[in-house]
């Protein structure tokens, strides 16, 4: 067996296999370009806390444990010269391995040596990054306060510029967002929404508000009809980014306890949401729009309005193009619409309701299957002679048998059995048995 030279106690292996001291490592860029003038953090902040708070992606590979692929906090070196996180290599040994995880060479000595130089390099690198992050946080907090002060006095184009700058400060920086809230910035920003607010100002205000953690009082202030009306206008006429932000802001208001359904019983709101759902160029609006349709469809006046604006066939026709999460939301809304007679009729009259919902059964999630079954039950119960044969012809009977034989929820199986019985009433026993063959379903 070839013998390996153990790494020196305070050495760091460089790219050419040579042992580097700290000065050489810094000089040759092992610290990833962080200069020595960045400062070092208070010793009370441990390495683990810095690593967690920084959550960096671009970390020098020499700092990464080959076992966990995470930054090392207590690096130790084996007799093979390879370095690992202490806890990881001890776990490796506890599993009965007597080899080096990287080289797979048998170890002639299972002792581990603390790599103090590497630990110092790691601590220095992270501490400098940490100090820089803290300094930037302080800078953006101060700048956020300054811009808020400017915003209170600015008018016209100056107001738009101040809002734009504030948006670029708060959106990427958590501490800046907290500062704006703590300094009473939410009321200042919200006050700019009104019946005479331009869309240029409104779009920046909405972009800032959706990034902030709004409390109940702030949300209540935004529920004023004039403010909601402006937000809905921008949902229809703004840029794609503004439309998505408007939907997200309204969704936050809908979830509040004091929300009033009449605020979203709006033809313009539903039209704007359906435009987002159908937009083939900008698919990033589909999920937020469906996510807002879910909670507002709980209100009867909204469901009635959705039927009148033609939302049912539009939702049905997009079902095949949706990802699982969006599909579940769309099916939820269609199922909610079936709770009213006018909604059931609209769902039944949509040409693709039955084939598309049958196709969903046992294909995506159990929740999707549940909603699809509920929709099919509603339309088949409403018009059994019209809908049941059509559903069976597109493979419903075979799908229902699959649900019944699966390990899904008992209530779902019971609903499937009831629907299967309803469909069978329109066939002879022999004919219906032939319709239950699984060939079409499997294909």
N, C-alpha and C positions, 0 to 999 in steps of 0.2 A: 504494500500500500504506500503510495507517495506521501511524503510528509509535507505539511504546510507550516510556514513560519507564522507564529502568532503575531497579531497586530500589536504594535506598541500601545501601552496603557493609555496614553493621551494623544494618540494619532488619529488622523482621518484619512481614509483612502481616497486618493485623487483619481482622475480619469485614467492615468497611465499606471495605476497600481502603486505609486509611491505614497509614502506616508507624509502628510502635510501637517505643519503646525498651524496654529490659528492665524498668524499673520499671513502666511502663504495662502491659506484658504481664502481669506478676505481679499488679498491682492489679486488672486486668480479668479475671483468672481463666484466662489462657492455660495456666497450669501445672496446671490441673485441680483446683484446690482444695487443693494441697499448700502448707502455710504455710512461711514462711521459717525456722521454728525446728526443722526436721527434721534439720539438720546435713548435712554434705557428706562423702562417703566419702574414704578415702585416695586420693591421686592415683595410686597404683599400680594401682588397679582401673580398667580402661579401660571406655569406654562399651559396647563390644561385649560384654564379659563380663557387665556388669550387665544388658543387654537379654536376653542368653541365659538368665541365671540367674533373672531375675524372670519371664520368659515371661508378660507381662501381656496381657490382651485389650482392656481399656478404656484406650486411649491417645489423647491429643488428636489430632484429625485433622491439625492443622497440623504434627505431627511425622512424618507418614507420607509416604513417597515415592510420588507418583502412579503411578510405573512399577512398582515391586515390591510396593507396598502394605505395606512393612515400615518400621519406624522408621529414620529417617535417622541416620547416624553422622558423615557428612561432607557436610552440605548445601551446595549451590552454587546460585546464582541465575543465570538466563539474562537476556538483554536484554528479554524479554517480562515479566519480573517473577515468573515461575514458578520454584519451587525444587524441586530433585531431589537424590537421593543422587549423589555425584560419579561413582562407578563405573557407575551405571545410565545416566546421561546420556551418559557417554563411550561406553558400549556402543551406545547409540542412534545416536550420531554415526558409530560405526565400521560400522554397517549401511548407511550411505549416506544417512541421513535428515538433512535440513537444516531441520527444522521443530521447533516446540515440541510435545512429545508431548501436552500438555494442550489447548492452543488450536489446534494444527495450523497456526499462522501461520508463514510463512517467516521465518527468522532473518536479520537484516541483520548480525549479529555472533555468531559461534559461541564467543566467549569466555565463560568461567564465572567468577563471582565468589563466593568463599567467604562464606557467610552466618554470620558469627561470632556474631551475636546469637542466631540460631535454634539454633546448635550449643550455645551456653551455656545456653539455655533447656532444650534437650533433656537435656543433661548434668545440669543442676540438678534437673530433674524426676525423672529416673531415679535420681540419687544419693540424693535424699530418700526415694524409695520403697525404695531398697536399704538405706539406714540403718534405716528403719522395719522392713523385713523381718528384718534381722539382729537388731534389738532384740527383736522378737517371738520369733525363734528362741531367743534366749538366755533369754527369759522362760519359754517353754514347756519348754525343757530343764530349767531350774531347778525348775519346777513338777512336771515328770515325776519328778524325783529325790525331791521332797518326798512326792508321792503314793505312790511306791514304798516309802518309809520308813514311811508310815502303813499301807500294805497289809500289811507284815510283822507288825504288831501288832493290826490290826483284826479283829473277829469279828462274826458275825451281820450285821445290816443295815448296820452301818458298813463292813463289807467290801464289800458290794454297792455302796454309794455310792462307795467309793474306786475300785473297779474301773470303775464307770460314768464317773467323772471321768477316770481314766487313759485309757479308751477314747476319750473326746472330745478328749483331748490328743494321743494318738499317731496316731490314724487320719488326720487331715488334715495332720500335720506330720512331714516326713521327719526333721528333726533330732531331734525328740522320740523317734521310733522308734529312731534310732541310739543315742540316749542310754540308752534302756531296755535295749537289748541290751548296750551297753558297761558298764552298771552292774550286770549280772547279773540283770536283771529277768525274763528268760525263765524261769529256774529257779524264781524266786519265784512267778511267775504259774502256771507249769505244775504246781507242787506243790499248787495248790488244786483240781486235778482228781482225783477219787477216787470210790470206791464210795458215799460218804455225802455227796457234794457236791450241793447243791441246784441245780436248773436255773436259778435266778436268778443264782447265782454262775457256774455253768458257761457260760451263754450269753455273759456279759461276758468271761470268760476266753478263750473261743473267738474272739470278735470281735477281741480284742487280738492273740491269737497269729497269726491269719491276716493281720494287717497287718504283722507283723514278718518280718525276714529271718532265718529259723531255720537254724542250722548243723546238721551231722550229729548232733552230741551231743544237741542239743535235740530233734531229731526222734526219736532213739533213745529218749530219756526218755519221749516221748509214746506210744511203741508198746507200753507196758505194757497188758495185757488190760483191767485195771480202767478205765484212762483211755479206751481205745477204746470200751469198753462204754458208758460215760457219754456219749461223743460220739454214738454210735449212738442211744442213748435220746433225746437232744435232737434228733437228726435226725428222729425220728418224732413227737415231742411239742412241739417248740419253735415259736416264731414262724417265719414265712417267712424272715425275715432270718437267724435262728439256724440254720435248716435249711441254707440256702445256705452259711453260714460253716462249718458242720460238714462239708459235702461238700468245700469247698475245703481245709479242714485235712486231712481224710483223704487227699485227692488228693496233697497235699504229702508225706504219709508213704509212700504207695504208691510214689512215685517214688524213694524212698531205697533204697540198695543193700541194707541189712540188713532190708528189709521181709519179713515172713512172711505168706504167703497165707492162713493160717488166721485171721489177724486180721480179714479181710474175708469169710471164708466164713460169713456170718451171714444167717440168714433175715430178721432185723429190718433189717439194713442194706439188703438188696435190696428189701424191701417199702418202706422209706422212700425209696429212690432212685426206684422206679417211681411212687410217689405224686407226687414232684416232677415227673417226666417227664409225667405225665398231668394235672397241675394246670392247669386252664384259666383260673383267676383270677389266678394269679401265674406268669407265663411266664418270669420271671427265673431260675427254678430249673432249667429244662429243659437249658440248655447245660452248667451245672456237673454235673448228675446224669449226663448222657450222657458228659461228659468223664471222669467217674470210672468209669463202666461199661466204657469202652474198655480201660484198662489192667488192670482186675481180671478181665475176660473172657479174659485170656491164661491164667488158671489153671483147670485142669480141674474142680477141686472147686467153684469158683465158677460155672462154666458149668452144671454139673449142678444146682446149687441154683437157678440162674436158671430152668431149665426147670421145676423142681418148683414154683416160686412163680408160674408162669404169666406170666413176663416176655415170652415170645415173641409171643403174640397181641397183647399190649399194645403192644409196640414196633412190630409190623407195622401196627396200626391207626392209629398216630399219624404214620406216614410222610408222608401228604399235607399235614399241617399244619406240618411242620418247615421252618425256613430251611435254606439250602444247607449251612452248617457243621454244624448239628445233624443234618441228614439224613445227611451223610457219617458222623458218629459212630454213628448208629443202624444204618446199613447195615453198618458195620464190626463192630458187636457181633453182629448177626444172622449175618454171614458167619463170625465166630468160633464161634458156636454150632453152625454146620453142620459143624464139624470133628469133632464127636462124633455117633454114631448117634442118641442120644436127642434131641440138638438138631436134627439133620436131620429127624427124624420130626415134631418139634414145629413146625418151620418149614413143612414140607409140609402139615401138618394145619391150619394157620392159613388160614382161608378167603380172606383178602385178600393173601396173600403173592405169588401170581403176578401178579394185575392191578396191584398197587401197584409191584412191582419192575420189571415191564415198562414201566410208565409212566415210571420214572426214567431208562431207557436213553436216552442222547443228549439229555437234557433239562436236566441240571444241570452237574456237573463230570465229568471223565474218571475221577476216583477213585470217584465215585458209580456211574458206569457199570460200572467194574471190579468193585466189591463186588456190585452188583445182578446182573451176569452170573455171578459166582461162586455166588451164592445160587440163581439159576435153574438153573445146571448141577447143583448138589447135589440139588435136589428132583426135577429131571427125570431125573437118573441114578438116583435112589433109586426112583422110581415112574414110568417112562417112559410106560406106557400110560395112566396117570391124569393126569399133569401136562403132558406134551408137547402133546396136543391142546388142553387148556385154554389153555396159553401161546400157542399159534399162533392160537387164536380171538380172543385179546385183543390181537393185533398183534405177537407176538414175532418172527415170521419177517421182517416188513418192517423192524423195528427192527434186527435182526441184520444185514440187508443194508446198512443205513445205517452201522452200525459198521464193517463190512468195507470199505466204500467211503470211509470218512473218513480223516483223517490222524492217527489216534490211534496208540497204542503197538502195535507188531507182535504182541506177546503177546496183547493184547486182541483183535486181529483173529483170531488163531488160535483163541482160546477161542470167539469168536463163530461161526467156521466149524464148529468141532466141535459146538457146540450146535445150529446150523442143521441139520447132518447128522443129529444124534440125533432132532430133531423131524420130519424128513422121512420117517423110517422108517415112520411111521404113516399116510402118505398116498400116493396114486398120484401120479405125476409131474405130471399135468395139474392135479389138485386142489391139490397143494402150490404149484405156480407161481401159481395164482390167489390163494392165501393170502399170497403175497409182494408183492401190490400195495400201493403206498404210500398209497392213498387214506385208509385209516383212520388211519395214522400221521400224515399231514400234518394231517388234521382235528384 
